[in-house]
Amino acid sequence: MKTIQRFSVSAASVAVVLGLAGCGGMSQRQENTAVGAGVGAVGGAVLTGGSPLGTVGGAAIGGLIGHEVR
């Protein structure tokens, strides 16, 4: 089971890095949303031990918070 959790965290981290690479033409609010979603996904994965639900939930919450930050 640990292998699946490690893979989930690694996949989320790679997705965050690749996603942030495409932030060149985004507005500040869009960048904040993307960064918040990435940080939330990694945080959710870490806090829940790599649970897919925790990763998605963290991304959703982080994206909402990032969208509201100015």
C-alpha positions in Angstrom: 0.0 0.0 0.0 2.9 2.4 0.7 4.0 2.1 -3.0 0.6 3.4 -4.1 0.8 6.3 -1.7 4.2 7.3 -2.7 3.2 7.1 -6.4 0.2 9.4 -5.6 2.3 12.0 -3.9 4.9 11.8 -6.7 2.3 12.1 -9.4 0.7 15.1 -7.6 4.0 16.8 -7.3 4.9 16.3 -11.0 1.4 17.6 -12.0 2.0 20.7 -9.8 5.4 21.4 -11.3 4.1 20.9 -14.9 1.0 22.9 -14.2 2.9 25.9 -12.8 5.2 25.9 -15.9 2.2 27.0 -18.0 1.4 30.1 -15.9 3.1 32.5 -18.2 0.0 34.1 -19.8 -2.2 34.0 -16.7 -3.6 36.9 -14.7 -2.5 37.3 -11.1 -5.8 35.8 -9.8 -5.4 32.7 -12.1 -1.8 32.2 -10.9 -2.9 32.4 -7.3 -5.6 29.9 -7.9 -3.2 27.5 -9.6 -0.6 27.8 -6.9 -3.2 27.4 -4.2 -4.5 24.3 -5.9 -1.0 22.8 -6.2 0.0 23.6 -2.6 -3.4 22.3 -1.4 -3.0 19.0 -3.4 0.4 18.3 -2.0 -0.7 19.3 1.5 -3.8 17.1 1.3 -1.8 14.2 0.0 0.7 14.5 2.9 -1.9 15.0 5.6 -4.0 12.0 4.5 -1.1 9.7 3.6 -1.5 9.9 -0.1 -5.3 9.4 -0.2 -6.8 10.4 -3.6 -9.7 12.0 -1.8 -7.4 14.0 0.4 -5.4 15.1 -2.6 -8.4 16.3 -4.5 -10.0 17.9 -1.5 -6.8 19.7 -0.7 -6.5 20.9 -4.3 -10.1 22.2 -4.2 -9.7 24.0 -0.9 -6.3 25.4 -1.9 -7.7 26.6 -5.2 -10.5 28.4 -3.5 -8.2 30.1 -1.0 -5.7 31.0 -3.8 -8.6 32.5 -5.8 -9.6 34.8 -3.0 -6.1 36.0 -2.1 -5.2 39.3 -3.6 
